[in-house]
Amino acid sequence: MAISSRALQVRAQAGIPSPGGSPHHPQHTTTNSGPRVVLVASKNPVKVNAVQRALQRCFPSLEVTVQGRQAPSGVPDQPRGDQETLAGARNRVAALRSAPAPYAAPTTTSTSAACPASSTAPCCPESSSPSSRAAEAASTSAVAGTAAAAEEGASGGSDLLVAIEGGVGSAEAPGQAGALECFAWVCVRDPHTGAESTARSASFALPPPLSDLILRQGLELGDADDAVFGRVRSKQGSGTIGQLSNGVLDRTDYYVQAAVCALLPYMQPQLYGAEYGRFLGHGEPCVDSPRGTGDNMCM
């Protein structure tokens, strides 16, 4: 579809680069075609694979290596509400650089009032057991060291740091009062420029058997899922969403969509800001290349 002269005038006044191709197959340039390294703040194969798939869809022309590493969230094992869940994702990213967790989680202990409506989620929370979370924290602390050593050893060779944190929150839609929703937050950070982007997944309501175990017995979603459906470590498989949807949608695919949304600024640095351009340019912000690199078909 041709762009009107008025649209071109508005783009010029706003300093937006002229389009270099079709909406789904724009022209791209990069300053370096070398491989990128992306660290994921989890060793859960579901999360690592979700990030891998999102990167493949968003940057099909780039060679990207994805590695999973344990990183503590700094929030309760079962995050409640958007603030706490997002804080967990951001803290995991910070932990990849062995930096102190800078985002404090809310101190409230309310099980519903503190949980604003959520928005999205693959299999919901990161629901790992208390013992596994403790192991993650111990593992990360053991390798932290000094700030200088941390910067060099933890993320010094990586191009992006990614974390996915699942949570639950009170549903606010009409007719769902008292119900719990499941969702996730994704945080993506460039350790070299400090550019950060976050996105929230879609949300879905949890049935009463799961909600009751979470609210009344304090179980994490993964443990509640295992108890209700008679499964083992469901969070590393199809997840709660996979069980409830009869396999129509699994946890990995649900996370992929949220990860794609969090990657948008890195795909379009000429629109979001030069600080997001390093991943495409691998050293130089790609502000002059229209719409990123590769056949940017993120669908």
C-alpha positions in Angstrom: 0.0 0.0 0.0 1.4 3.4 -1.0 2.1 6.0 1.7 0.2 9.3 1.2 2.1 12.5 0.8 0.6 13.7 4.0 1.9 10.7 5.9 5.3 11.2 4.4 5.2 14.9 5.5 4.3 13.9 9.1 7.0 11.3 9.2 9.6 13.9 8.0 8.4 16.4 10.6 8.7 13.8 13.3 12.1 12.6 12.2 10.9 9.1 11.5 13.0 7.3 8.8 11.3 6.6 5.5 10.2 3.0 5.2 12.6 0.7 3.4 10.3 -2.1 2.4 7.0 -3.7 2.9 5.5 -3.8 6.4 6.5 -7.4 6.9 9.7 -7.5 4.9 11.5 -4.2 5.4 15.1 -3.6 4.3 17.7 -4.0 7.0 21.3 -3.3 7.6 23.7 -4.4 10.3 27.2 -3.3 11.3 28.2 -6.8 12.2 26.8 -10.3 11.4 28.6 -12.0 14.3 26.7 -14.2 16.7 24.8 -12.8 19.6 24.6 -14.3 23.1 21.4 -14.0 25.1 21.2 -15.1 28.8 17.9 -16.2 30.2 17.4 -15.9 34.0 16.2 -19.5 34.4 17.2 -23.0 33.6 13.6 -24.0 33.1 13.6 -25.4 29.5 10.1 -23.9 29.0 11.5 -20.3 29.5 14.7 -20.9 27.7 12.9 -22.3 24.7 10.3 -19.5 24.7 13.0 -16.9 24.5 14.8 -18.9 21.8 11.6 -19.1 19.7 10.9 -15.4 20.1 14.4 -14.4 19.0 14.2 -16.7 16.0 10.9 -15.1 14.9 11.9 -11.5 15.6 15.5 -11.8 14.2 15.5 -14.6 11.7 18.7 -13.3 10.0 20.8 -13.2 13.2 22.8 -16.0 14.7 21.8 -16.1 18.4 23.0 -18.4 21.2 20.6 -18.7 24.1 21.8 -19.8 27.5 19.9 -20.4 30.7 21.3 -19.5 34.1 19.9 -19.6 37.6 19.0 -16.2 39.1 17.0 -15.3 42.2 13.9 -13.2 42.0 14.1 -11.4 45.3 10.3 -11.7 45.7 8.1 -14.4 47.3 8.0 -17.8 45.7 4.5 -17.1 44.4 4.4 -13.5 43.3 1.1 -11.7 43.8 0.1 -8.8 41.6 1.8 -6.9 38.8 4.3 -4.9 41.0 5.7 -8.0 42.7 5.8 -10.1 39.6 7.5 -7.4 37.5 9.9 -6.8 40.3 10.8 -10.5 40.2 11.6 -10.4 36.5 13.7 -7.2 36.8 15.5 -8.6 39.8 16.4 -11.8 37.9 17.8 -9.7 35.1 19.8 -7.7 37.7 21.0 -11.0 39.3 22.5 -12.1 35.9 24.9 -9.2 36.3 25.3 -10.2 40.0 24.0 -6.8 41.0 21.9 -6.3 44.2 18.2 -6.6 43.6 17.1 -3.0 43.2 13.4 -3.4 42.9 11.7 -3.9 46.2 8.6 -6.0 46.3 5.5 -4.7 48.1 5.4 -5.6 51.7 1.7 -6.4 51.9 0.7 -9.9 52.7 -2.9 -9.7 51.4 -3.8 -12.6 49.2 -6.3 -10.7 47.0 -6.4 -7.0 47.6 -2.7 -6.8 46.8 -3.3 -8.5 43.5 -4.3 -6.1 40.7 -5.8 -7.7 37.6 -3.2 -9.5 35.7 -2.9 -9.6 32.0 -1.2 -12.5 30.5 0.5 -15.7 31.0 1.8 -18.8 29.6 1.6 -21.4 32.2 1.4 -18.7 34.7 3.9 -18.3 37.4 7.4 -19.4 37.6 6.1 -21.5 40.3 9.2 -23.3 41.5 9.2 -24.9 44.9 10.6 -23.1 47.9 13.5 -25.5 48.0 14.4 -25.0 44.3 14.1 -21.2 44.7 16.5 -21.5 47.7 18.9 -23.5 45.6 18.8 -20.8 42.9 19.6 -18.1 45.4 22.4 -20.1 46.9 23.9 -20.9 43.5 23.8 -17.2 42.3 25.2 -15.9 45.6 28.0 -18.3 45.4 29.3 -16.9 42.2 28.5 -13.2 42.8 31.9 -12.0 44.1 32.8 -8.4 43.8 30.9 -6.0 41.6 33.8 -5.8 39.1 34.1 -9.6 38.8 30.4 -9.9 38.5 30.2 -7.5 35.6 33.0 -9.4 33.8 31.9 -12.9 34.6 28.1 -12.9 34.7 27.0 -10.9 31.6 30.2 -9.5 30.2 29.9 -11.6 27.0 26.2 -11.3 26.5 24.2 -9.0 24.3 20.8 -9.3 26.0 19.5 -10.4 29.4 16.0 -11.9 29.6 13.8 -12.9 32.5 10.3 -14.3 32.7 8.3 -14.1 35.9 4.9 -15.6 36.4 2.4 -14.4 38.9 -1.2 -14.5 40.0 -3.6 -11.6 40.8 -7.2 -10.8 41.6 -9.5 -10.8 38.6 -11.3 -7.6 38.1 -13.5 -8.4 35.2 -17.3 -8.3 35.8 -18.5 -11.6 37.2 -15.1 -12.8 38.3 -14.8 -11.2 41.7 -12.7 -13.2 44.1 -11.2 -15.3 41.3 -7.5 -15.5 40.5 -5.9 -14.7 37.2 -2.6 -16.0 36.0 -0.1 -13.9 34.0 3.6 -13.2 33.4 6.0 -10.3 33.0 9.0 -10.4 30.6 12.0 -8.1 31.1 14.7 -7.7 28.5 17.8 -5.6 29.1 20.9 -4.7 27.1 23.8 -4.9 29.7 25.9 -2.6 27.6 23.6 0.4 27.1 21.2 -0.2 30.1 18.2 -0.2 27.7 15.3 -2.1 29.2 12.0 -3.2 27.9 9.1 -5.0 29.7 5.9 -6.7 28.5 3.1 -8.5 30.1 1.5 -11.7 28.8 -2.2 -12.4 28.4 -4.1 -13.4 31.5 -6.5 -16.3 32.1 -8.7 -17.2 35.1 -7.7 -20.1 37.3 -10.5 -22.5 38.3 -11.5 -22.7 42.0 -9.6 -25.9 42.8 -6.4 -24.2 41.9 -7.3 -20.8 43.4 -8.2 -22.4 46.7 -4.9 -24.2 47.1 -3.0 -21.0 46.3 -5.1 -18.6 48.5 -6.0 -20.9 51.4 -3.0 -23.2 51.6 -0.3 -20.9 50.2 0.8 -23.2 47.4 2.6 -22.0 44.4 0.7 -22.5 41.1 3.0 -25.3 39.9 2.5 -27.2 43.2 -1.3 -26.6 43.0 -1.3 -27.8 39.4 0.6 -31.0 40.3 -1.8 -31.7 43.2 -5.0 -31.1 41.2 -4.1 -32.8 38.0 -1.8 -35.5 39.4 1.3 -34.3 37.5 4.9 -33.8 38.4 6.8 -30.6 37.6 4.1 -29.4 35.3 5.8 -26.0 35.1 8.6 -27.5 33.0 6.0 -29.0 30.6 2.8 -27.7 29.1 1.9 -25.8 32.3 -1.4 -24.9 33.7 -2.5 -23.3 30.4 -1.7 -26.5 28.5 -3.9 -28.6 30.9 -6.8 -26.1 30.9 -6.8 -25.6 27.1 -6.5 -29.4 26.4 -3.2 -28.7 24.6 -4.5 -25.9 22.3 -2.0 -23.6 23.9 1.0 -24.6 26.0 3.2 -22.6 28.4 6.1 -22.1 26.0 3.9 -20.6 23.2 2.2 -18.4 25.7 5.5 -17.0 26.9 6.7 -16.6 23.3 4.1 -13.9 22.6 5.0 -11.9 25.7 8.7 -12.2 24.9 8.1 -11.0 21.3 6.3 -7.9 22.7 9.3 -7.2 25.1 11.6 -7.4 22.1 9.8 -4.8 20.0 12.1 -1.9 21.0 15.2 -3.9 20.0 13.5 -4.7 16.6 12.7 -1.1 15.9 15.4 1.1 17.6 14.9 3.9 15.1 11.4 4.3 16.6 12.1 3.5 20.3 15.5 5.0 20.7 19.2 4.5 19.8 19.9 2.8 23.2 18.0 -0.2 21.8 20.0 -0.4 18.6 23.1 -2.2 19.9 21.6 -5.7 19.5 21.0 -5.2 15.8 24.2 -3.3 15.2 26.2 -5.4 17.6 28.2 -2.4 18.8 26.7 0.5 17.1 23.1 1.7 17.6 21.2 1.0 14.4 19.3 4.2 14.3 19.7 4.7 10.5 18.5 1.2 9.5 14.8 1.1 8.8 13.0 -1.3 11.1 15.8 -3.5 12.4 17.5 -6.4 10.7 16.5 -9.5 8.8 13.1 -10.4 7.5 11.6 -8.9 10.6 8.4 -11.0 10.3 7.4 -11.4 13.9 4.2 -13.3 13.6 
